[in-house]
């Protein structure tokens, strides 16, 4: 996730802290939507509106874990 974000905003992944506001680092809504589409292709379906409420790497990891937990629960 960190590498995908860094590639879109043209910075080193190490420059993105867990609690950094991604908009402050240059991630605008169009780039965020591109990430949503990319991750959907990989099987992770994050809600753009919920991502906007938590514009940090830590927040997005939490959303991704919730998504994956829901998928695993539905399969069992």
Biopython code that builds the backbone (N, CA, C, O; Angstrom):
import numpy as np
from Bio.PDB.StructureBuilder import StructureBuilder

atoms = [
    (1, "UNK", "N", (0.828, -1.179, 0.000)),
    (1, "UNK", "CA", (0.000, 0.000, 0.000)),
    (1, "UNK", "C", (0.881, 1.255, 0.000)),
    (1, "UNK", "O", (0.655, 2.187, -0.772)),
    (2, "UNK", "N", (1.877, 1.258, 0.871)),
    (2, "UNK", "CA", (2.766, 2.421, 0.968)),
    (2, "UNK", "C", (3.474, 2.668, -0.368)),
    (2, "UNK", "O", (3.617, 3.813, -0.796)),
    (3, "UNK", "N", (3.913, 1.594, -1.019)),
    (3, "UNK", "CA", (4.612, 1.744, -2.297)),
    (3, "UNK", "C", (3.683, 2.276, -3.381)),
    (3, "UNK", "O", (4.096, 3.098, -4.199)),
    (4, "UNK", "N", (2.446, 1.823, -3.396)),
    (4, "UNK", "CA", (1.485, 2.308, -4.390)),
    (4, "UNK", "C", (1.226, 3.800, -4.212)),
    (4, "UNK", "O", (1.184, 4.551, -5.186)),
    (5, "UNK", "N", (1.056, 4.218, -2.975)),
    (5, "UNK", "CA", (0.819, 5.639, -2.689)),
    (5, "UNK", "C", (2.039, 6.458, -3.086)),
    (5, "UNK", "O", (1.916, 7.484, -3.754)),
    (6, "UNK", "N", (3.209, 6.003, -2.673)),
    (6, "UNK", "CA", (4.445, 6.731, -2.973)),
    (6, "UNK", "C", (4.657, 6.887, -4.472)),
    (6, "UNK", "O", (5.089, 7.943, -4.935)),
    (7, "UNK", "N", (4.354, 5.842, -5.226)),
    (7, "UNK", "CA", (4.526, 5.917, -6.679)),
    (7, "UNK", "C", (3.628, 6.987, -7.288)),
    (7, "UNK", "O", (4.032, 7.683, -8.220)),
    (8, "UNK", "N", (2.421, 7.118, -6.769)),
    (8, "UNK", "CA", (1.492, 8.108, -7.330)),
    (8, "UNK", "C", (1.865, 9.545, -6.989)),
    (8, "UNK", "O", (1.603, 10.461, -7.768)),
    (9, "UNK", "N", (2.479, 9.741, -5.821)),
    (9, "UNK", "CA", (2.819, 11.116, -5.435)),
    (9, "UNK", "C", (4.316, 11.402, -5.588)),
    (9, "UNK", "O", (4.812, 12.447, -5.166)),
    (10, "UNK", "N", (5.020, 10.445, -6.202)),
    (10, "UNK", "CA", (6.425, 10.631, -6.578)),
    (10, "UNK", "C", (7.333, 10.967, -5.395)),
    (10, "UNK", "O", (8.116, 11.916, -5.439)),
    (11, "UNK", "N", (7.207, 10.160, -4.331)),
    (11, "UNK", "CA", (8.125, 10.281, -3.202)),
    (11, "UNK", "C", (8.593, 8.876, -2.823)),
    (11, "UNK", "O", (8.024, 7.881, -3.273)),
    (12, "UNK", "N", (9.623, 8.806, -1.999)),
    (12, "UNK", "CA", (10.097, 7.514, -1.509)),
    (12, "UNK", "C", (9.099, 6.962, -0.501)),
    (12, "UNK", "O", (8.569, 7.719, 0.313)),
    (13, "UNK", "N", (8.835, 5.672, -0.538)),
    (13, "UNK", "CA", (7.889, 5.078, 0.414)),
    (13, "UNK", "C", (8.246, 5.366, 1.873)),
    (13, "UNK", "O", (7.356, 5.508, 2.712)),
    (14, "UNK", "N", (9.541, 5.453, 2.179)),
    (14, "UNK", "CA", (9.974, 5.709, 3.550)),
    (14, "UNK", "C", (9.549, 7.084, 4.052)),
    (14, "UNK", "O", (9.539, 7.332, 5.258)),
    (15, "UNK", "N", (9.200, 7.976, 3.133)),
    (15, "UNK", "CA", (8.782, 9.322, 3.519)),
    (15, "UNK", "C", (7.341, 9.367, 4.009)),
    (15, "UNK", "O", (6.893, 10.398, 4.511)),
    (16, "UNK", "N", (6.617, 8.276, 3.874)),
    (16, "UNK", "CA", (5.217, 8.240, 4.290)),
    (16, "UNK", "C", (5.130, 7.591, 5.661)),
    (16, "UNK", "O", (5.367, 6.392, 5.811)),
    (17, "UNK", "N", (4.788, 8.398, 6.657)),
    (17, "UNK", "CA", (4.601, 7.877, 8.005)),
    (17, "UNK", "C", (3.205, 7.297, 8.162)),
    (17, "UNK", "O", (2.287, 7.649, 7.422)),
    (18, "UNK", "N", (3.056, 6.415, 9.123)),
    (18, "UNK", "CA", (1.765, 5.758, 9.351)),
    (18, "UNK", "C", (0.632, 6.755, 9.579)),
    (18, "UNK", "O", (-0.500, 6.527, 9.150)),
    (19, "UNK", "N", (0.940, 7.859, 10.256)),
    (19, "UNK", "CA", (-0.101, 8.818, 10.615)),
    (19, "UNK", "C", (-0.021, 10.128, 9.844)),
    (19, "UNK", "O", (-0.690, 11.098, 10.201)),
    (20, "UNK", "N", (0.787, 10.166, 8.796)),
    (20, "UNK", "CA", (0.858, 11.368, 7.958)),
    (20, "UNK", "C", (-0.441, 11.535, 7.184)),
    (20, "UNK", "O", (-1.001, 10.563, 6.676)),
    (21, "UNK", "N", (-0.912, 12.763, 7.098)),
    (21, "UNK", "CA", (-2.079, 13.049, 6.273)),
    (21, "UNK", "C", (-1.637, 12.959, 4.813)),
    (21, "UNK", "O", (-0.785, 13.725, 4.364)),
    (22, "UNK", "N", (-2.221, 12.023, 4.089)),
    (22, "UNK", "CA", (-1.788, 11.768, 2.714)),
    (22, "UNK", "C", (-2.089, 12.933, 1.780)),
    (22, "UNK", "O", (-1.374, 13.141, 0.799)),
    (23, "UNK", "N", (-3.132, 13.691, 2.072)),
    (23, "UNK", "CA", (-3.426, 14.875, 1.262)),
    (23, "UNK", "C", (-2.313, 15.909, 1.422)),
    (23, "UNK", "O", (-1.937, 16.578, 0.460)),
    (24, "UNK", "N", (-1.791, 16.034, 2.636)),
    (24, "UNK", "CA", (-0.687, 16.969, 2.871)),
    (24, "UNK", "C", (0.576, 16.557, 2.122)),
    (24, "UNK", "O", (1.430, 17.392, 1.823)),
    (25, "UNK", "N", (0.688, 15.269, 1.822)),
    (25, "UNK", "CA", (1.850, 14.772, 1.076)),
    (25, "UNK", "C", (1.659, 14.862, -0.437)),
    (25, "UNK", "O", (2.575, 14.555, -1.200)),
    (26, "UNK", "N", (0.460, 15.286, -0.870)),
    (26, "UNK", "CA", (0.223, 15.466, -2.300)),
    (26, "UNK", "C", (-0.754, 14.502, -2.933)),
    (26, "UNK", "O", (-0.921, 14.509, -4.153)),
    (27, "UNK", "N", (-1.406, 13.668, -2.132)),
    (27, "UNK", "CA", (-2.374, 12.719, -2.686)),
    (27, "UNK", "C", (-3.736, 13.405, -2.804)),
    (27, "UNK", "O", (-4.425, 13.611, -1.805)),
    (28, "UNK", "N", (-4.111, 13.752, -4.020)),
    (28, "UNK", "CA", (-5.410, 14.387, -4.237)),
    (28, "UNK", "C", (-6.481, 13.327, -4.480)),
    (28, "UNK", "O", (-6.185, 12.134, -4.540)),
    (29, "UNK", "N", (-7.721, 13.774, -4.620)),
    (29, "UNK", "CA", (-8.842, 12.833, -4.736)),
    (29, "UNK", "C", (-8.768, 11.987, -6.008)),
    (29, "UNK", "O", (-9.171, 10.824, -5.992)),
    (30, "UNK", "N", (-8.271, 12.539, -7.091)),
    (30, "UNK", "CA", (-8.165, 11.759, -8.327)),
    (30, "UNK", "C", (-7.145, 10.629, -8.171)),
    (30, "UNK", "O", (-7.383, 9.506, -8.614)),
    (31, "UNK", "N", (-6.038, 10.926, -7.557)),
    (31, "UNK", "CA", (-5.032, 9.881, -7.327)),
    (31, "UNK", "C", (-5.554, 8.838, -6.343)),
    (31, "UNK", "O", (-5.300, 7.644, -6.503)),
    (32, "UNK", "N", (-6.277, 9.290, -5.334)),
    (32, "UNK", "CA", (-6.857, 8.344, -4.373)),
    (32, "UNK", "C", (-7.847, 7.416, -5.071)),
    (32, "UNK", "O", (-7.899, 6.224, -4.766)),
    (33, "UNK", "N", (-8.625, 7.947, -5.996)),
    (33, "UNK", "CA", (-9.565, 7.105, -6.738)),
    (33, "UNK", "C", (-8.808, 6.099, -7.606)),
    (33, "UNK", "O", (-9.248, 4.959, -7.758)),
    (34, "UNK", "N", (-7.686, 6.508, -8.169)),
    (34, "UNK", "CA", (-6.853, 5.564, -8.928)),
    (34, "UNK", "C", (-6.374, 4.423, -8.040)),
    (34, "UNK", "O", (-6.310, 3.274, -8.477)),
    (35, "UNK", "N", (-6.037, 4.743, -6.787)),
    (35, "UNK", "CA", (-5.639, 3.695, -5.848)),
    (35, "UNK", "C", (-6.791, 2.743, -5.567)),
    (35, "UNK", "O", (-6.599, 1.528, -5.515)),
    (36, "UNK", "N", (-7.990, 3.294, -5.385)),
    (36, "UNK", "CA", (-9.172, 2.459, -5.141)),
    (36, "UNK", "C", (-9.341, 1.467, -6.286)),
    (36, "UNK", "O", (-9.570, 0.280, -6.055)),
    (37, "UNK", "N", (-9.229, 1.949, -7.508)),
    (37, "UNK", "CA", (-9.389, 1.075, -8.676)),
    (37, "UNK", "C", (-8.277, 0.034, -8.755)),
    (37, "UNK", "O", (-8.535, -1.133, -9.049)),
    (38, "UNK", "N", (-7.052, 0.452, -8.494)),
    (38, "UNK", "CA", (-5.921, -0.473, -8.504)),
    (38, "UNK", "C", (-6.118, -1.575, -7.474)),
    (38, "UNK", "O", (-5.928, -2.754, -7.773)),
    (39, "UNK", "N", (-6.496, -1.192, -6.269)),
    (39, "UNK", "CA", (-6.663, -2.174, -5.201)),
    (39, "UNK", "C", (-7.872, -3.067, -5.441)),
    (39, "UNK", "O", (-7.872, -4.232, -5.044)),
    (40, "UNK", "N", (-8.906, -2.527, -6.093)),
    (40, "UNK", "CA", (-10.049, -3.377, -6.450)),
    (40, "UNK", "C", (-9.605, -4.483, -7.402)),
    (40, "UNK", "O", (-10.043, -5.627, -7.278)),
    (41, "UNK", "N", (-8.741, -4.143, -8.343)),
    (41, "UNK", "CA", (-8.210, -5.149, -9.268)),
    (41, "UNK", "C", (-7.449, -6.238, -8.525)),
    (41, "UNK", "O", (-7.364, -7.374, -8.992)),
    (42, "UNK", "N", (-6.901, -5.893, -7.378)),
    (42, "UNK", "CA", (-6.138, -6.846, -6.564)),
    (42, "UNK", "C", (-7.017, -7.558, -5.534)),
    (42, "UNK", "O", (-6.533, -8.375, -4.751)),
    (43, "UNK", "N", (-8.311, -7.238, -5.545)),
    (43, "UNK", "CA", (-9.235, -7.921, -4.646)),
    (43, "UNK", "C", (-9.516, -7.225, -3.336)),
    (43, "UNK", "O", (-10.195, -7.785, -2.475)),
    (44, "UNK", "N", (-9.009, -6.011, -3.163)),
    (44, "UNK", "CA", (-9.262, -5.247, -1.938)),
    (44, "UNK", "C", (-10.207, -4.105, -2.298)),
    (44, "UNK", "O", (-9.841, -3.195, -3.040)),
    (45, "UNK", "N", (-11.409, -4.163, -1.771)),
    (45, "UNK", "CA", (-12.448, -3.199, -2.132)),
    (45, "UNK", "C", (-12.649, -2.192, -1.006)),
    (45, "UNK", "O", (-13.431, -2.417, -0.082)),
    (46, "UNK", "N", (-11.928, -1.079, -1.102)),
    (46, "UNK", "CA", (-12.042, -0.023, -0.108)),
    (46, "UNK", "C", (-13.029, 1.026, -0.585)),
    (46, "UNK", "O", (-13.114, 1.333, -1.774)),
    (47, "UNK", "N", (-13.765, 1.562, 0.359)),
    (47, "UNK", "CA", (-14.757, 2.590, 0.065)),
    (47, "UNK", "C", (-14.069, 3.958, 0.051)),
    (47, "UNK", "O", (-13.441, 4.355, 1.032)),
    (48, "UNK", "N", (-14.192, 4.666, -1.063)),
    (48, "UNK", "CA", (-13.514, 5.954, -1.225)),
    (48, "UNK", "C", (-13.924, 6.945, -0.135)),
    (48, "UNK", "O", (-13.073, 7.649, 0.408)),
    (49, "UNK", "N", (-15.206, 7.006, 0.186)),
    (49, "UNK", "CA", (-15.681, 7.954, 1.202)),
    (49, "UNK", "C", (-15.067, 7.649, 2.568)),
    (49, "UNK", "O", (-14.683, 8.563, 3.297)),
    (50, "UNK", "N", (-14.976, 6.383, 2.906)),
    (50, "UNK", "CA", (-14.365, 6.007, 4.192)),
    (50, "UNK", "C", (-12.874, 6.299, 4.188)),
    (50, "UNK", "O", (-12.307, 6.661, 5.218)),
    (51, "UNK", "N", (-12.241, 6.143, 3.040)),
    (51, "UNK", "CA", (-10.822, 6.481, 2.934)),
    (51, "UNK", "C", (-10.615, 7.974, 3.157)),
    (51, "UNK", "O", (-9.655, 8.381, 3.811)),
    (52, "UNK", "N", (-11.513, 8.785, 2.616)),
    (52, "UNK", "CA", (-11.398, 10.234, 2.764)),
    (52, "UNK", "C", (-11.545, 10.658, 4.223)),
    (52, "UNK", "O", (-10.981, 11.670, 4.641)),
    (53, "UNK", "N", (-12.303, 9.883, 4.995)),
    (53, "UNK", "CA", (-12.472, 10.187, 6.416)),
    (53, "UNK", "C", (-11.216, 9.875, 7.218)),
    (53, "UNK", "O", (-11.007, 10.447, 8.288)),
    (54, "UNK", "N", (-10.382, 8.980, 6.715)),
    (54, "UNK", "CA", (-9.162, 8.534, 7.404)),
    (54, "UNK", "C", (-7.978, 8.647, 6.446)),
    (54, "UNK", "O", (-7.466, 7.626, 5.987)),
    (55, "UNK", "N", (-7.538, 9.854, 6.136)),
    (55, "UNK", "CA", (-6.517, 10.018, 5.090)),
    (55, "UNK", "C", (-5.086, 9.742, 5.548)),
    (55, "UNK", "O", (-4.171, 10.521, 5.279)),
    (56, "UNK", "N", (-4.911, 8.622, 6.245)),
    (56, "UNK", "CA", (-3.572, 8.220, 6.674)),
    (56, "UNK", "C", (-3.332, 6.774, 6.266)),
    (56, "UNK", "O", (-4.274, 6.018, 6.029)),
    (57, "UNK", "N", (-2.081, 6.406, 6.190)),
    (57, "UNK", "CA", (-1.740, 5.029, 5.869)),
    (57, "UNK", "C", (-2.309, 4.085, 6.933)),
    (57, "UNK", "O", (-2.844, 3.027, 6.604)),
    (58, "UNK", "N", (-2.193, 4.467, 8.194)),
    (58, "UNK", "CA", (-2.729, 3.634, 9.276)),
    (58, "UNK", "C", (-4.237, 3.458, 9.133)),
    (58, "UNK", "O", (-4.758, 2.359, 9.326)),
    (59, "UNK", "N", (-4.933, 4.535, 8.797)),
    (59, "UNK", "CA", (-6.377, 4.454, 8.610)),
    (59, "UNK", "C", (-6.756, 3.558, 7.455)),
    (59, "UNK", "O", (-7.728, 2.808, 7.540)),
    (60, "UNK", "N", (-6.002, 3.626, 6.383)),
    (60, "UNK", "CA", (-6.310, 2.803, 5.212)),
    (60, "UNK", "C", (-5.979, 1.342, 5.461)),
    (60, "UNK", "O", (-6.675, 0.455, 4.966)),
    (61, "UNK", "N", (-4.918, 1.082, 6.227)),
    (61, "UNK", "CA", (-4.615, -0.309, 6.575)),
    (61, "UNK", "C", (-5.743, -0.892, 7.413)),
    (61, "UNK", "O", (-6.112, -2.055, 7.247)),
    (62, "UNK", "N", (-6.287, -0.081, 8.314)),
    (62, "UNK", "CA", (-7.401, -0.548, 9.137)),
    (62, "UNK", "C", (-8.608, -0.881, 8.262)),
    (62, "UNK", "O", (-9.252, -1.912, 8.457)),
    (63, "UNK", "N", (-8.913, -0.018, 7.308)),
    (63, "UNK", "CA", (-10.021, -0.285, 6.385)),
    (63, "UNK", "C", (-9.760, -1.546, 5.564)),
    (63, "UNK", "O", (-10.672, -2.343, 5.344)),
    (64, "UNK", "N", (-8.527, -1.728, 5.112)),
    (64, "UNK", "CA", (-8.194, -2.918, 4.318)),
    (64, "UNK", "C", (-8.354, -4.185, 5.151)),
    (64, "UNK", "O", (-8.862, -5.193, 4.661)),
    (65, "UNK", "N", (-7.923, -4.134, 6.405)),
    (65, "UNK", "CA", (-8.084, -5.301, 7.281)),
    (65, "UNK", "C", (-9.557, -5.615, 7.503)),
    (65, "UNK", "O", (-9.954, -6.780, 7.497)),
    (66, "UNK", "N", (-10.370, -4.578, 7.697)),
    (66, "UNK", "CA", (-11.810, -4.789, 7.866)),
    (66, "UNK", "C", (-12.406, -5.426, 6.621)),
    (66, "UNK", "O", (-13.243, -6.323, 6.719)),
    (67, "UNK", "N", (-11.984, -4.970, 5.466)),
    (67, "UNK", "CA", (-12.461, -5.526, 4.198)),
    (67, "UNK", "C", (-12.074, -6.992, 4.082)),
    (67, "UNK", "O", (-12.907, -7.831, 3.739)),
    (68, "UNK", "N", (-10.835, -7.298, 4.363)),
    (68, "UNK", "CA", (-10.365, -8.678, 4.251)),
    (68, "UNK", "C", (-11.027, -9.579, 5.290)),
    (68, "UNK", "O", (-11.335, -10.735, 5.001)),
    (69, "UNK", "N", (-11.248, -9.057, 6.500)),
    (69, "UNK", "CA", (-11.944, -9.834, 7.530)),
    (69, "UNK", "C", (-13.358, -10.170, 7.087)),
    (69, "UNK", "O", (-13.828, -11.288, 7.294)),
    (70, "UNK", "N", (-14.043, -9.195, 6.474)),
    (70, "UNK", "CA", (-15.411, -9.423, 5.999)),
    (70, "UNK", "C", (-15.436, -10.480, 4.897)),
    (70, "UNK", "O", (-16.340, -11.313, 4.853)),
    (71, "UNK", "N", (-14.452, -10.445, 4.018)),
    (71, "UNK", "CA", (-14.371, -11.443, 2.943)),
    (71, "UNK", "C", (-14.149, -12.829, 3.534)),
    (71, "UNK", "O", (-14.805, -13.791, 3.132)),
    (72, "UNK", "N", (-13.237, -12.934, 4.476)),
    (72, "UNK", "CA", (-12.943, -14.232, 5.088)),
    (72, "UNK", "C", (-14.158, -14.765, 5.856)),
    (72, "UNK", "O", (-14.440, -15.963, 5.826)),
    (73, "UNK", "N", (-14.865, -13.878, 6.533)),
    (73, "UNK", "CA", (-16.057, -14.292, 7.279)),
    (73, "UNK", "C", (-17.147, -14.777, 6.330)),
    (73, "UNK", "O", (-17.833, -15.759, 6.616)),
    (74, "UNK", "N", (-17.304, -14.093, 5.209)),
    (74, "UNK", "CA", (-18.330, -14.481, 4.233)),
    (74, "UNK", "C", (-18.016, -15.838, 3.609)),
    (74, "UNK", "O", (-18.929, -16.571, 3.227)),
    (75, "UNK", "N", (-16.751, -16.171, 3.504)),
    (75, "UNK", "CA", (-16.345, -17.437, 2.890)),
    (75, "UNK", "C", (-16.452, -18.624, 3.849)),
    (75, "UNK", "O", (-16.463, -19.778, 3.421)),
    (76, "UNK", "N", (-16.532, -18.332, 5.146)),
    (76, "UNK", "CA", (-16.571, -19.455, 6.098)),
    (76, "UNK", "C", (-17.971, -19.818, 6.527)),
    (76, "UNK", "O", (-18.154, -20.739, 7.322)),
]
sb = StructureBuilder()
sb.init_structure("model")
sb.init_model(0)
sb.init_chain("A")
sb.init_seg("    ")
for serial, (resi, resn, name, xyz) in enumerate(atoms, 1):
    if name == "N":
        sb.init_residue(resn, " ", resi, " ")
    sb.init_atom(name, np.array(xyz, "f"), 0.0, 1.0, " ", f" {name:<3s}", serial, name[0])
structure = sb.get_structure()
